[in-house]
Amino acid sequence: MKIINKYIAGLLLLGTLSQSCKKTLIDINTNPNLLNDVAPEYLFTGSTTDINFGSRDRISQRYGATMTYMQYLVPDASTTQSLSGKYCDPNKATGPSPDFIFYSDYFKSTGRDMGRIIEKINSLTGEQQTKYQGLKGICMIVDVYHAWRVADIFGAMPYSQAFNDAQFPLPKYDFDFDLYKVFDQKLKDAATLLKNNTANQIALGNQDLFYNGDYDAWYRLANTLRIKIAQRYEKRDAGQLTSVLNDVATNFGSKIMNPSQIDPASDGSFAINFTRDWANNVDDINVILFNYNASFAFVEYLKSMNDPRLPLMLRENDFGDNSTQYLNVKANGNAATLAALALPENKVRYWGKHAAPESAGEPGYGSTGGDRNKAFVMADGSTSNLGFLSAVQTRLFIKNGGFGGFDSRSDRKLMHTDETYADGSTIKMKSFFLTYAETCFMMAEIAEKGGNGLGATAQQWFYKGVEASFNQYRSFGIATKVPNAADANIGTFATPAKLPYKGLASIYSQSWVHFMMQPDEAWAMWKRTGYPQFTNTRPGNNGTIGDGSTIAYLENLWDGGKNLLIPRRNMLNVSSTLNQENYNAAVKGMIDKDPAYGTTSQDTKGRIWWDK
């Protein structure tokens, strides 16, 4: 009996194959639905289990890149230099790189594996092949999503000649300015397969870790992703976006992502549940708890809006009665300490840290420019620290919020009394790729610009998006045991009375809030639209951050002499010197297409072609 070792982990996840080889052969000879090999649906499970998160560094990598770029996080750093290291100096021809592992993931697993499954399905005959056309379409969608993500930030990749070593041992690179139409055609083909093969398809069930076998959800995802990619290239090819929207409306019933008709608990988002325990509170990934603070811009915007997602997205600081440390300081502090606790800023539970590198060395920025902790003197002369700056709600990223590791800063004794420490198996972690809320915001933008809103107005899509975002954070907060998540209530927030609609600026502001768990997409939105815009902050002046206008802003990256820049792309590094000639041609091709790419691959303040 042939066994493909690559997929054993995925197969064991959903049930072991306990039959003997002899019994399997008997079954194959008497049951035409069995294959004398691992069936495609099991291969699909094995190759997508914990996709993109096969090791812990996949989680922690995002903290230092796009979560920092888009000012959800600020390193808990005390010097200008330590805060500026993530950004580009406008006067230098090289810059830091986000160091995304998407490229490696695609070529070493996802792209290779989806291709193999498709080949296997194509090798079947008759009724067997017919029953797998839906899964074939699904594999095409997964392949395109991950390939597009590579092209989106690297600009070039082997695609048309990839995974064919016999014919193309040294594959040439394809460019994003060609691939976006290739991707669209593949997604259209996938949607057509799913549309035309709605009956007698193999029941995927638990073999589908994304949609639990809901073919309609995959069909809607294909249409949605077509629009998403076309929108990314809108500045370069507005006609493509119009064409895709009209095609989806005319030939695919305007069916885009929406709450599931099969599973009431699902909003239709493209997401996957983790299955492994490495997402638990371990010290190489729980650094988000003790090495980063929530940013001043993010916290102040949520506070200024009285946003009901605030307690779902942010963790309270230690200045409250649910902190045993605070109760101890309040009970046993000296007179100066008790006076300090009574100060207005020490009565606020949510504070963020300034992102401007200058703030680390400038006392005028106050407590929000310093490190997280404040030290208080006790009556006996000892000192006790209280965390003043808030963290993002780490439970959305790490089991138990990062508490319980070996680092003393994540000791369970530092948990607040309304936080629980649960058996890791009772907490279900999830990674979101493309969500229903962002689909609503995408359609709101399209409709606001006069495009085909697929049956709804810009305002209707906007408020649907705000509500969907709240529902997502609430439901996932409950699953990950965010304190009091079940009690969160959106009330009338998603209405004109509480959240006035001001066109594109409103759409982009609310998208930024929503993308906290998808910071890569927030980064892409900022590159594509320029929103959130930057505002100048100086000691005692917060610019337009939290000004009550309902519009979100980022803090400038002033280092005392200049504003630093956010990297706009990943470096493209050659994976093998054997293919150096094609690599060199790829870099030259991107520079020739658009000088804004920069003079070298290392000039990461340069732009990918779509980033006009």
TIFIRO-883930 format. One record per residue (C-alpha): residue number from 1; residue in one letter; x, y, z. Coordinates in steps of 0.05 Angstrom, whole numbers, always signed. Layout:
<atoms>
<atom NUM; A; <X; Y; Z>>
...
</atoms>
This chain:
<atoms>
<atom 1; M; <+0; +0; +0>>
<atom 2; K; <+29; +66; -21>>
<atom 3; I; <+36; +117; +35>>
<atom 4; I; <+56; +190; +25>>
<atom 5; N; <+95; +208; +87>>
<atom 6; K; <+88; +282; +75>>
<atom 7; Y; <+15; +279; +94>>
<atom 8; I; <+17; +231; +153>>
<atom 9; A; <+9; +288; +204>>
<atom 10; G; <-53; +314; +170>>
<atom 11; L; <-83; +245; +165>>
<atom 12; L; <-71; +229; +237>>
<atom 13; L; <-103; +295; +256>>
<atom 14; L; <-171; +272; +230>>
<atom 15; G; <-168; +199; +245>>
<atom 16; T; <-117; +144; +236>>
<atom 17; L; <-119; +94; +180>>
<atom 18; S; <-125; +32; +223>>
<atom 19; Q; <-143; -16; +168>>
<atom 20; S; <-90; -65; +148>>
<atom 21; C; <-61; -63; +78>>
<atom 22; K; <-96; -129; +64>>
<atom 23; K; <-165; -102; +83>>
<atom 24; T; <-152; -38; +44>>
<atom 25; L; <-137; -78; -19>>
<atom 26; I; <-201; -118; -9>>
<atom 27; D; <-241; -54; -1>>
<atom 28; I; <-210; -24; -63>>
<atom 29; N; <-230; -84; -104>>
<atom 30; T; <-302; -82; -79>>
<atom 31; N; <-314; -7; -70>>
<atom 32; P; <-306; +37; -132>>
<atom 33; N; <-304; +99; -89>>
<atom 34; L; <-238; +80; -57>>
<atom 35; L; <-170; +95; -88>>
<atom 36; N; <-109; +51; -82>>
<atom 37; D; <-72; +112; -56>>
<atom 38; V; <-84; +170; -9>>
<atom 39; A; <-147; +204; -34>>
<atom 40; P; <-142; +277; -57>>
<atom 41; E; <-184; +303; +0>>
<atom 42; Y; <-136; +274; +51>>
<atom 43; L; <-77; +303; +12>>
<atom 44; F; <-112; +370; +15>>
<atom 45; T; <-119; +364; +91>>
<atom 46; G; <-47; +345; +101>>
<atom 47; S; <-20; +401; +58>>
<atom 48; T; <-63; +456; +89>>
<atom 49; T; <-59; +437; +162>>
<atom 50; D; <-33; +499; +199>>
<atom 51; I; <-19; +529; +131>>
<atom 52; N; <+31; +588; +136>>
<atom 53; F; <+41; +573; +209>>
<atom 54; G; <+82; +509; +208>>
<atom 55; S; <+129; +537; +261>>
<atom 56; R; <+125; +590; +315>>
<atom 57; D; <+166; +642; +279>>
<atom 58; R; <+109; +651; +231>>
<atom 59; I; <+69; +683; +287>>
<atom 60; S; <+122; +726; +319>>
<atom 61; Q; <+149; +751; +252>>
<atom 62; R; <+88; +795; +241>>
<atom 63; Y; <+98; +832; +307>>
<atom 64; G; <+162; +866; +284>>
<atom 65; A; <+138; +880; +213>>
<atom 66; T; <+69; +901; +191>>
<atom 67; M; <+38; +906; +260>>
<atom 68; T; <+93; +957; +276>>
<atom 69; Y; <+90; +991; +208>>
<atom 70; M; <+16; +1004; +214>>
<atom 71; Q; <+21; +1026; +287>>
<atom 72; Y; <-18; +973; +322>>
<atom 73; L; <+46; +958; +361>>
<atom 74; V; <+105; +999; +385>>
<atom 75; P; <+167; +964; +413>>
<atom 76; D; <+176; +975; +487>>
<atom 77; A; <+241; +1011; +473>>
<atom 78; S; <+277; +1067; +510>>
<atom 79; T; <+322; +1098; +456>>
<atom 80; T; <+311; +1133; +390>>
<atom 81; Q; <+356; +1083; +355>>
<atom 82; S; <+317; +1023; +381>>
<atom 83; L; <+251; +1052; +355>>
<atom 84; S; <+278; +1073; +287>>
<atom 85; G; <+309; +1007; +266>>
<atom 86; K; <+245; +982; +233>>
<atom 87; Y; <+240; +1040; +185>>
<atom 88; C; <+275; +1067; +123>>
<atom 89; D; <+321; +1127; +124>>
<atom 90; P; <+299; +1169; +64>>
<atom 91; N; <+371; +1187; +51>>
<atom 92; K; <+396; +1115; +44>>
<atom 93; A; <+390; +1068; -16>>
<atom 94; T; <+378; +1007; +27>>
<atom 95; G; <+327; +993; +81>>
<atom 96; P; <+301; +941; +129>>
<atom 97; S; <+259; +885; +100>>
<atom 98; P; <+195; +855; +129>>
<atom 99; D; <+227; +787; +116>>
<atom 100; F; <+162; +752; +99>>
<atom 101; I; <+167; +677; +92>>
<atom 102; F; <+110; +675; +41>>
<atom 103; Y; <+160; +661; -16>>
<atom 104; S; <+189; +600; +19>>
<atom 105; D; <+121; +575; +41>>
<atom 106; Y; <+94; +577; -29>>
<atom 107; F; <+151; +541; -63>>
<atom 108; K; <+166; +491; -9>>
<atom 109; S; <+94; +472; +8>>
<atom 110; T; <+30; +507; -14>>
<atom 111; G; <+43; +519; -88>>
<atom 112; R; <+78; +452; -98>>
<atom 113; D; <+25; +413; -60>>
<atom 114; M; <-36; +445; -93>>
<atom 115; G; <-5; +429; -161>>
<atom 116; R; <+6; +357; -142>>
<atom 117; I; <-66; +348; -118>>
<atom 118; I; <-93; +379; -183>>
<atom 119; E; <-48; +332; -223>>
<atom 120; K; <-75; +273; -183>>
<atom 121; I; <-147; +294; -196>>
<atom 122; N; <-132; +302; -270>>
<atom 123; S; <-104; +232; -272>>
<atom 124; L; <-169; +201; -248>>
<atom 125; T; <-219; +176; -298>>
<atom 126; G; <-294; +179; -309>>
<atom 127; E; <-338; +187; -249>>
<atom 128; Q; <-279; +191; -201>>
<atom 129; Q; <-252; +253; -235>>
<atom 130; T; <-321; +284; -239>>
<atom 131; K; <-331; +278; -164>>
<atom 132; Y; <-267; +317; -151>>
<atom 133; Q; <-279; +378; -195>>
<atom 134; G; <-301; +419; -135>>
<atom 135; L; <-238; +402; -97>>
<atom 136; K; <-197; +418; -159>>
<atom 137; G; <-228; +487; -160>>
<atom 138; I; <-212; +495; -86>>
<atom 139; C; <-139; +477; -97>>
<atom 140; M; <-136; +528; -152>>
<atom 141; I; <-162; +582; -105>>
<atom 142; V; <-113; +564; -50>>
<atom 143; D; <-55; +564; -100>>
<atom 144; V; <-75; +632; -129>>
<atom 145; Y; <-84; +664; -61>>
<atom 146; H; <-15; +645; -37>>
<atom 147; A; <+19; +660; -104>>
<atom 148; W; <-14; +728; -107>>
<atom 149; R; <+10; +744; -37>>
<atom 150; V; <+81; +730; -59>>
<atom 151; A; <+76; +772; -122>>
<atom 152; D; <+42; +827; -82>>
<atom 153; I; <+102; +842; -39>>
<atom 154; F; <+161; +813; -78>>
<atom 155; G; <+139; +835; -147>>
<atom 156; A; <+167; +775; -184>>
<atom 157; M; <+167; +700; -176>>
<atom 158; P; <+174; +637; -218>>
<atom 159; Y; <+103; +616; -234>>
<atom 160; S; <+91; +592; -305>>
<atom 161; Q; <+154; +550; -303>>
<atom 162; A; <+153; +532; -229>>
<atom 163; F; <+149; +460; -204>>
<atom 164; N; <+171; +431; -271>>
<atom 165; D; <+244; +413; -259>>
<atom 166; A; <+248; +366; -318>>
<atom 167; Q; <+229; +419; -369>>
<atom 168; F; <+250; +482; -331>>
<atom 169; P; <+307; +466; -283>>
<atom 170; L; <+322; +541; -279>>
<atom 171; P; <+253; +574; -283>>
<atom 172; K; <+245; +645; -306>>
<atom 173; Y; <+210; +696; -263>>
<atom 174; D; <+140; +722; -278>>
<atom 175; F; <+121; +794; -259>>
<atom 176; D; <+63; +818; -219>>
<atom 177; F; <+43; +865; -276>>
<atom 178; D; <+28; +803; -317>>
<atom 179; L; <+7; +755; -263>>
<atom 180; Y; <-54; +794; -238>>
<atom 181; K; <-92; +775; -301>>
<atom 182; V; <-66; +703; -298>>
<atom 183; F; <-91; +698; -227>>
<atom 184; D; <-158; +726; -247>>
<atom 185; Q; <-168; +675; -302>>
<atom 186; K; <-150; +618; -255>>
<atom 187; L; <-199; +643; -204>>
<atom 188; K; <-252; +650; -257>>
<atom 189; D; <-238; +578; -279>>
<atom 190; A; <-243; +555; -207>>
<atom 191; A; <-309; +591; -197>>
<atom 192; T; <-335; +559; -261>>
<atom 193; L; <-316; +490; -236>>
<atom 194; L; <-351; +503; -170>>
<atom 195; K; <-412; +532; -204>>
<atom 196; N; <-419; +475; -253>>
<atom 197; N; <-405; +418; -205>>
<atom 198; T; <-453; +429; -148>>
<atom 199; A; <-479; +357; -145>>
<atom 200; N; <-447; +290; -131>>
<atom 201; Q; <-382; +321; -107>>
<atom 202; I; <-340; +286; -55>>
<atom 203; A; <-362; +305; +15>>
<atom 204; L; <-302; +341; +44>>
<atom 205; G; <-328; +353; +115>>
<atom 206; N; <-271; +355; +164>>
<atom 207; Q; <-220; +346; +109>>
<atom 208; D; <-233; +420; +94>>
<atom 209; L; <-202; +460; +151>>
<atom 210; F; <-227; +525; +122>>
<atom 211; Y; <-301; +517; +106>>
<atom 212; N; <-317; +447; +130>>
<atom 213; G; <-337; +424; +60>>
<atom 214; D; <-382; +483; +43>>
<atom 215; Y; <-371; +488; -33>>
<atom 216; D; <-414; +550; -38>>
<atom 217; A; <-368; +587; +10>>
<atom 218; W; <-309; +569; -35>>
<atom 219; Y; <-347; +592; -96>>
<atom 220; R; <-361; +659; -63>>
<atom 221; L; <-288; +665; -42>>
<atom 222; A; <-264; +656; -114>>
<atom 223; N; <-308; +713; -137>>
<atom 224; T; <-288; +757; -78>>
<atom 225; L; <-214; +745; -88>>
<atom 226; R; <-221; +763; -162>>
<atom 227; I; <-248; +831; -141>>
<atom 228; K; <-195; +839; -86>>
<atom 229; I; <-138; +828; -135>>
<atom 230; A; <-169; +873; -188>>
<atom 231; Q; <-178; +928; -137>>
<atom 232; R; <-104; +922; -118>>
<atom 233; Y; <-86; +939; -189>>
<atom 234; E; <-140; +993; -198>>
<atom 235; K; <-91; +1050; -206>>
<atom 236; R; <-55; +1013; -262>>
<atom 237; D; <-116; +981; -295>>
<atom 238; A; <-183; +1009; -274>>
<atom 239; G; <-216; +974; -332>>
<atom 240; Q; <-198; +906; -303>>
<atom 241; L; <-235; +921; -239>>
<atom 242; T; <-297; +943; -277>>
<atom 243; S; <-293; +881; -321>>
<atom 244; V; <-286; +833; -262>>
<atom 245; L; <-344; +865; -224>>
<atom 246; N; <-389; +861; -284>>
<atom 247; D; <-369; +789; -298>>
<atom 248; V; <-383; +769; -225>>
<atom 249; A; <-450; +803; -229>>
<atom 250; T; <-470; +776; -297>>
<atom 251; N; <-441; +706; -298>>
<atom 252; F; <-433; +688; -225>>
<atom 253; G; <-496; +715; -194>>
<atom 254; S; <-461; +771; -154>>
<atom 255; K; <-443; +716; -105>>
<atom 256; I; <-388; +742; -60>>
<atom 257; M; <-369; +726; +11>>
<atom 258; N; <-426; +730; +61>>
<atom 259; P; <-448; +696; +126>>
<atom 260; S; <-455; +621; +115>>
<atom 261; Q; <-523; +593; +99>>
<atom 262; I; <-500; +525; +125>>
<atom 263; D; <-463; +543; +189>>
<atom 264; P; <-496; +600; +228>>
<atom 265; A; <-432; +609; +268>>
<atom 266; S; <-391; +625; +206>>
<atom 267; D; <-390; +694; +173>>
<atom 268; G; <-359; +664; +111>>
<atom 269; S; <-289; +691; +124>>
<atom 270; F; <-230; +654; +93>>
<atom 271; A; <-194; +630; +156>>
<atom 272; I; <-164; +568; +186>>
<atom 273; N; <-162; +539; +256>>
<atom 274; F; <-95; +521; +285>>
<atom 275; T; <-88; +448; +305>>
<atom 276; R; <-20; +448; +339>>
<atom 277; D; <-1; +469; +409>>
<atom 278; W; <+57; +514; +389>>
<atom 279; A; <+8; +572; +389>>
<atom 280; N; <+7; +566; +464>>
<atom 281; N; <+42; +612; +513>>
<atom 282; V; <+115; +599; +498>>
<atom 283; D; <+169; +650; +507>>
<atom 284; D; <+193; +654; +434>>
<atom 285; I; <+125; +679; +412>>
<atom 286; N; <+95; +712; +473>>
<atom 287; V; <+142; +771; +464>>
<atom 288; I; <+81; +808; +439>>
<atom 289; L; <+60; +811; +512>>
<atom 290; F; <+123; +838; +542>>
<atom 291; N; <+164; +868; +485>>
<atom 292; Y; <+110; +910; +451>>
<atom 293; N; <+58; +961; +471>>
<atom 294; A; <-5; +982; +435>>
<atom 295; S; <+8; +1046; +396>>
<atom 296; F; <-14; +1115; +417>>
<atom 297; A; <-49; +1126; +350>>
<atom 298; F; <-89; +1062; +354>>
<atom 299; V; <-109; +1069; +427>>
<atom 300; E; <-129; +1142; +423>>
<atom 301; Y; <-171; +1130; +361>>
<atom 302; L; <-210; +1074; +393>>
<atom 303; K; <-220; +1116; +456>>
<atom 304; S; <-242; +1177; +418>>
<atom 305; M; <-294; +1136; +382>>
<atom 306; N; <-320; +1100; +444>>
<atom 307; D; <-310; +1039; +400>>
<atom 308; P; <-343; +976; +429>>
<atom 309; R; <-284; +935; +401>>
<atom 310; L; <-235; +971; +447>>
<atom 311; P; <-237; +919; +504>>
<atom 312; L; <-236; +864; +452>>
<atom 313; M; <-174; +891; +418>>
<atom 314; L; <-135; +920; +476>>
<atom 315; R; <-113; +894; +544>>
<atom 316; E; <-124; +939; +604>>
<atom 317; N; <-62; +966; +639>>
<atom 318; D; <-48; +950; +712>>
<atom 319; F; <-81; +1012; +742>>
<atom 320; G; <-145; +981; +766>>
<atom 321; D; <-174; +936; +819>>
<atom 322; N; <-171; +874; +775>>
<atom 323; S; <-95; +878; +783>>
<atom 324; T; <-68; +848; +847>>
<atom 325; Q; <-5; +889; +839>>
<atom 326; Y; <-46; +952; +837>>
<atom 327; L; <-85; +933; +899>>
<atom 328; N; <-19; +920; +935>>
<atom 329; V; <+10; +987; +914>>
<atom 330; K; <-55; +1023; +934>>
<atom 331; A; <-55; +989; +1002>>
<atom 332; N; <+19; +994; +1019>>
<atom 333; G; <+47; +1053; +979>>
<atom 334; N; <+78; +1113; +1014>>
<atom 335; A; <+45; +1181; +1013>>
<atom 336; A; <+77; +1202; +947>>
<atom 337; T; <+55; +1138; +915>>
<atom 338; L; <-17; +1147; +937>>
<atom 339; A; <-17; +1218; +911>>
<atom 340; A; <+10; +1193; +844>>
<atom 341; L; <-44; +1140; +838>>
<atom 342; A; <-96; +1195; +845>>
<atom 343; L; <-70; +1232; +783>>
<atom 344; P; <-119; +1233; +725>>
<atom 345; E; <-73; +1196; +676>>
<atom 346; N; <-66; +1140; +727>>
<atom 347; K; <-141; +1130; +728>>
<atom 348; V; <-143; +1111; +654>>
<atom 349; R; <-140; +1038; +636>>
<atom 350; Y; <-118; +1045; +563>>
<atom 351; W; <-55; +1082; +541>>
<atom 352; G; <-12; +1071; +479>>
<atom 353; K; <+61; +1086; +465>>
<atom 354; H; <+84; +1139; +416>>
<atom 355; A; <+115; +1111; +353>>
<atom 356; A; <+158; +1171; +336>>
<atom 357; P; <+230; +1151; +351>>
<atom 358; E; <+244; +1219; +382>>
<atom 359; S; <+192; +1206; +436>>
<atom 360; A; <+238; +1155; +470>>
<atom 361; G; <+288; +1209; +488>>
<atom 362; E; <+242; +1269; +496>>
<atom 363; P; <+211; +1279; +565>>
<atom 364; G; <+159; +1325; +535>>
<atom 365; Y; <+121; +1266; +507>>
<atom 366; G; <+105; +1245; +578>>
<atom 367; S; <+87; +1175; +602>>
<atom 368; T; <+64; +1154; +532>>
<atom 369; G; <+134; +1165; +506>>
<atom 370; G; <+168; +1121; +557>>
<atom 371; D; <+171; +1048; +574>>
<atom 372; R; <+112; +1008; +597>>
<atom 373; N; <+123; +1006; +672>>
<atom 374; K; <+119; +1059; +726>>
<atom 375; A; <+156; +1047; +791>>
<atom 376; F; <+123; +1064; +858>>
<atom 377; V; <+155; +1068; +926>>
<atom 378; M; <+123; +1028; +981>>
<atom 379; A; <+117; +1046; +1054>>
<atom 380; D; <+174; +999; +1071>>
<atom 381; G; <+220; +1032; +1021>>
<atom 382; S; <+216; +978; +968>>
<atom 383; T; <+191; +991; +898>>
<atom 384; S; <+136; +959; +857>>
<atom 385; N; <+123; +965; +782>>
<atom 386; L; <+56; +975; +749>>
<atom 387; G; <+46; +969; +674>>
<atom 388; F; <+21; +1037; +650>>
<atom 389; L; <+19; +1025; +575>>
<atom 390; S; <-32; +976; +546>>
<atom 391; A; <-17; +916; +503>>
<atom 392; V; <-60; +895; +444>>
<atom 393; Q; <-105; +839; +466>>
<atom 394; T; <-53; +784; +462>>
<atom 395; R; <-105; +729; +470>>
<atom 396; L; <-124; +742; +397>>
<atom 397; F; <-54; +718; +377>>
<atom 398; I; <-29; +671; +431>>
<atom 399; K; <-64; +620; +475>>
<atom 400; N; <-75; +647; +545>>
<atom 401; G; <-49; +715; +521>>
<atom 402; G; <+23; +694; +530>>
<atom 403; F; <+20; +682; +605>>
<atom 404; G; <+51; +620; +635>>
<atom 405; G; <+118; +619; +599>>
<atom 406; F; <+186; +615; +631>>
<atom 407; D; <+201; +689; +624>>
<atom 408; S; <+186; +724; +689>>
<atom 409; R; <+148; +778; +652>>
<atom 410; S; <+96; +727; +632>>
<atom 411; D; <+86; +698; +701>>
<atom 412; R; <+14; +678; +712>>
<atom 413; K; <+14; +719; +777>>
<atom 414; L; <+15; +781; +732>>
<atom 415; M; <-52; +763; +701>>
<atom 416; H; <-111; +805; +720>>
<atom 417; T; <-164; +773; +763>>
<atom 418; D; <-214; +773; +706>>
<atom 419; E; <-167; +735; +661>>
<atom 420; T; <-168; +659; +661>>
<atom 421; Y; <-112; +610; +648>>
<atom 422; A; <-142; +552; +610>>
<atom 423; D; <-119; +485; +585>>
<atom 424; G; <-91; +502; +516>>
<atom 425; S; <-136; +450; +483>>
<atom 426; T; <-198; +489; +503>>
<atom 427; I; <-175; +551; +466>>
<atom 428; K; <-182; +549; +390>>
<atom 429; M; <-134; +596; +354>>
<atom 430; K; <-149; +619; +283>>
<atom 431; S; <-113; +655; +227>>
<atom 432; F; <-154; +701; +182>>
<atom 433; F; <-136; +709; +109>>
<atom 434; L; <-195; +746; +77>>
<atom 435; T; <-254; +766; +120>>
<atom 436; Y; <-327; +783; +110>>
<atom 437; A; <-316; +851; +142>>
<atom 438; E; <-260; +870; +94>>
<atom 439; T; <-304; +846; +37>>
<atom 440; C; <-357; +896; +60>>
<atom 441; F; <-306; +952; +64>>
<atom 442; M; <-279; +933; -5>>
<atom 443; M; <-348; +937; -35>>
<atom 444; A; <-362; +1003; +2>>
<atom 445; E; <-300; +1034; -30>>
<atom 446; I; <-319; +1009; -99>>
<atom 447; A; <-390; +1035; -92>>
<atom 448; E; <-366; +1102; -64>>
<atom 449; K; <-323; +1111; -126>>
<atom 450; G; <-382; +1098; -171>>
<atom 451; G; <-368; +1026; -187>>
<atom 452; N; <-414; +965; -186>>
<atom 453; G; <-434; +956; -114>>
<atom 454; L; <-466; +889; -129>>
<atom 455; G; <-534; +910; -102>>
<atom 456; A; <-516; +954; -43>>
<atom 457; T; <-496; +1027; -32>>
<atom 458; A; <-430; +1049; -4>>
<atom 459; Q; <-462; +1068; +62>>
<atom 460; Q; <-498; +1001; +68>>
<atom 461; W; <-434; +963; +56>>
<atom 462; F; <-396; +1008; +105>>
<atom 463; Y; <-442; +996; +164>>
<atom 464; K; <-446; +922; +147>>
<atom 465; G; <-370; +922; +151>>
<atom 466; V; <-368; +956; +219>>
<atom 467; E; <-419; +907; +247>>
<atom 468; A; <-383; +847; +216>>
<atom 469; S; <-317; +870; +246>>
<atom 470; F; <-347; +876; +315>>
<atom 471; N; <-379; +807; +308>>
<atom 472; Q; <-313; +776; +287>>
<atom 473; Y; <-274; +804; +345>>
<atom 474; R; <-328; +787; +395>>
<atom 475; S; <-336; +715; +372>>
<atom 476; F; <-262; +703; +368>>
<atom 477; G; <-253; +738; +434>>
<atom 478; I; <-301; +690; +466>>
<atom 479; A; <-264; +631; +435>>
<atom 480; T; <-197; +655; +461>>
<atom 481; K; <-225; +676; +529>>
<atom 482; V; <-216; +751; +524>>
<atom 483; P; <-244; +778; +590>>
<atom 484; N; <-318; +796; +585>>
<atom 485; A; <-320; +786; +510>>
<atom 486; A; <-389; +753; +516>>
<atom 487; D; <-415; +817; +547>>
<atom 488; A; <-391; +862; +491>>
<atom 489; N; <-448; +898; +455>>
<atom 490; I; <-444; +939; +391>>
<atom 491; G; <-507; +978; +410>>
<atom 492; T; <-519; +1034; +360>>
<atom 493; F; <-446; +1043; +342>>
<atom 494; A; <-454; +1021; +269>>
<atom 495; T; <-504; +1077; +254>>
<atom 496; P; <-498; +1148; +227>>
<atom 497; A; <-516; +1176; +295>>
<atom 498; K; <-455; +1145; +328>>
<atom 499; L; <-408; +1137; +269>>
<atom 500; P; <-421; +1189; +215>>
<atom 501; Y; <-404; +1166; +145>>
<atom 502; K; <-353; +1211; +111>>
<atom 503; G; <-338; +1172; +48>>
<atom 504; L; <-272; +1140; +32>>
<atom 505; A; <-237; +1168; +94>>
<atom 506; S; <-288; +1132; +138>>
<atom 507; I; <-281; +1067; +100>>
<atom 508; Y; <-205; +1069; +105>>
<atom 509; S; <-207; +1088; +179>>
<atom 510; Q; <-252; +1030; +198>>
<atom 511; S; <-214; +983; +153>>
<atom 512; W; <-150; +1001; +191>>
<atom 513; V; <-183; +985; +257>>
<atom 514; H; <-209; +919; +231>>
<atom 515; F; <-143; +897; +202>>
<atom 516; M; <-107; +892; +269>>
<atom 517; M; <-108; +816; +261>>
<atom 518; Q; <-90; +822; +187>>
<atom 519; P; <-36; +875; +190>>
<atom 520; D; <-7; +855; +123>>
<atom 521; E; <-72; +877; +90>>
<atom 522; A; <-72; +943; +129>>
<atom 523; W; <-2; +955; +101>>
<atom 524; A; <-26; +940; +31>>
<atom 525; M; <-86; +987; +40>>
<atom 526; W; <-40; +1043; +64>>
<atom 527; K; <+5; +1034; +3>>
<atom 528; R; <-54; +1032; -44>>
<atom 529; T; <-94; +1091; -15>>
<atom 530; G; <-47; +1132; +29>>
<atom 531; Y; <-93; +1120; +89>>
<atom 532; P; <-88; +1126; +147>>
<atom 533; Q; <-50; +1190; +134>>
<atom 534; F; <+6; +1215; +178>>
<atom 535; T; <+0; +1272; +226>>
<atom 536; N; <+56; +1311; +260>>
<atom 537; T; <+61; +1299; +334>>
<atom 538; R; <+106; +1337; +380>>
<atom 539; P; <+111; +1342; +456>>
<atom 540; G; <+44; +1366; +481>>
<atom 541; N; <+13; +1364; +411>>
<atom 542; N; <-21; +1300; +385>>
<atom 543; G; <-36; +1329; +317>>
<atom 544; T; <-102; +1302; +292>>
<atom 545; I; <-97; +1235; +329>>
<atom 546; G; <-161; +1222; +368>>
<atom 547; D; <-188; +1291; +350>>
<atom 548; G; <-261; +1269; +348>>
<atom 549; S; <-265; +1275; +272>>
<atom 550; T; <-278; +1199; +266>>
<atom 551; I; <-219; +1195; +218>>
<atom 552; A; <-158; +1154; +237>>
<atom 553; Y; <-86; +1179; +231>>
<atom 554; L; <-17; +1150; +240>>
<atom 555; E; <+36; +1185; +280>>
<atom 556; N; <+95; +1213; +241>>
<atom 557; L; <+162; +1177; +250>>
<atom 558; W; <+202; +1238; +270>>
<atom 559; D; <+271; +1220; +296>>
<atom 560; G; <+290; +1290; +315>>
<atom 561; G; <+316; +1311; +247>>
<atom 562; K; <+272; +1277; +194>>
<atom 563; N; <+212; +1233; +185>>
<atom 564; L; <+230; +1160; +172>>
<atom 565; L; <+193; +1119; +121>>
<atom 566; I; <+156; +1053; +125>>
<atom 567; P; <+184; +998; +81>>
<atom 568; R; <+138; +986; +21>>
<atom 569; R; <+161; +918; -3>>
<atom 570; N; <+202; +857; +14>>
<atom 571; M; <+273; +847; -12>>
<atom 572; L; <+275; +797; -69>>
<atom 573; N; <+333; +750; -54>>
<atom 574; V; <+358; +696; -100>>
<atom 575; S; <+343; +627; -73>>
<atom 576; S; <+399; +593; -112>>
<atom 577; T; <+459; +622; -148>>
<atom 578; L; <+446; +570; -202>>
<atom 579; N; <+388; +614; -223>>
<atom 580; Q; <+426; +679; -216>>
<atom 581; E; <+416; +699; -288>>
<atom 582; N; <+340; +695; -285>>
<atom 583; Y; <+341; +730; -217>>
<atom 584; N; <+382; +788; -245>>
<atom 585; A; <+334; +793; -303>>
<atom 586; A; <+275; +796; -255>>
<atom 587; V; <+304; +854; -215>>
<atom 588; K; <+323; +891; -278>>
<atom 589; G; <+254; +879; -307>>
<atom 590; M; <+220; +911; -246>>
<atom 591; I; <+267; +971; -248>>
<atom 592; D; <+256; +980; -323>>
<atom 593; K; <+181; +975; -315>>
<atom 594; D; <+178; +1028; -261>>
<atom 595; P; <+239; +1066; -233>>
<atom 596; A; <+199; +1075; -168>>
<atom 597; Y; <+219; +1003; -152>>
<atom 598; G; <+287; +1031; -130>>
<atom 599; T; <+357; +1020; -155>>
<atom 600; T; <+366; +952; -122>>
<atom 601; S; <+323; +898; -91>>
<atom 602; Q; <+349; +922; -23>>
<atom 603; D; <+317; +991; -30>>
<atom 604; T; <+254; +971; +7>>
<atom 605; K; <+225; +1041; +8>>
<atom 606; G; <+216; +1028; -67>>
<atom 607; R; <+150; +1006; -97>>
<atom 608; I; <+121; +944; -129>>
<atom 609; W; <+89; +962; -196>>
<atom 610; W; <+17; +962; -169>>
<atom 611; D; <+38; +1010; -113>>
<atom 612; K; <+31; +1073; -155>>
</atoms>
